Amino acid sequence: MGTLFRLIGWILMGAALAMLAIDGWAWLGGSRKLTGMGELWRRLDADSLGAAQELIQRYLFPWLWDPMGLWTLAQPAAVVLGVLGFAIAFLARR
């Protein structure tokens, strides 16, 4: 099981590097804005973002979504993915 979590951590860190490259390429093109985690999630699957919000607010803890979840979604995607990936890989180490 630890190997699976380490793999997930490395995949997330790879996704963070990819987002860093995408944002860097856009910056070279004149865009001065980093892609937020919420914007990335909305681009990938807007329905699951709404479902996650409903699940957290209705069945878990409303304070977990606002302000914690909203703050996380406003952060750059490369940072969120990198920190999450590193944390998962670190916790799953041997």
N, C-alpha and C positions, 0 to 999 in steps of 0.2 A: 504494500500500500504506500509506503514511503517513496518508492520509486515513481509511482504515478504522480504524487504530489510534487516531487522534485521536477518531473517533466512539465507539469502544469506551470510551475514557477518559472522554469526556463522559457516556456512558450510565451508567458506574459512578459518576461523581460525582453524577448525578441520582438514582441508586438510594441513594446515601449520604444525600442530602437527604431522600428519601422515608423512609428508616429513621429519620432524626432526627425527622421529623414524627410518625411512628408512635410512636416512643418518647416523644416529648414529649406526645402525646395520652394515652398510657397513664399517664405521670407525673401528668398532670392528673386522671386517673381514680383515682389512689391507688397505682399501682404505682411502686415506687422502683427497679426493676431495668431495666437496659438489655438489649436483645436482643443476645446474643452471636452471633458469626459462625457458630459451629458449630450453634447453635440455629436460625438462619435457614436454613442449608444443609440441615439435617435436615428442616425444615418444607417446603422447596421440593422436595427430592429425596433422601431418605435412602439410596436404593440407590447413587446416584453418590458420596455421601460415603464409604460403605464401599468402593466400587470405587477411589476415589482413595487411601484409606488402604492398601489392598492393593497397588495399583500402586507407590506410593512406598516402602512397606516391603519389598516383595519384589523389585522390579525396579530401583529406584533406590538410595537410601541410607536405611537405617533411621533414622539420626540426623536425617534431614530431617523425619521425621514426629514423632518424640519426641526432643527437646522443642520444636523450632521450629514444627512444624505444629499441635501441640496448644496451644501458647501463642497462636498466631495465631487459632485457632478460639475461644479463650476471650475474646478482645478484643471490644469492642462492634462490631457489624456496620457501623454508620455510619462509624466510624473506619477500619476495614479497607477498606471499599469506597471511601471518600474518598481515602485514601492511595494505594491501588492505581490508582484512576482518574486521580488527579493525576499519578502517576509515568508511567503509560502515555501520557497526553496530552502531558506535558512531553517525554518521550523521542521522541515522534513529531512534534514541532513542526518547522516548516520551517527 
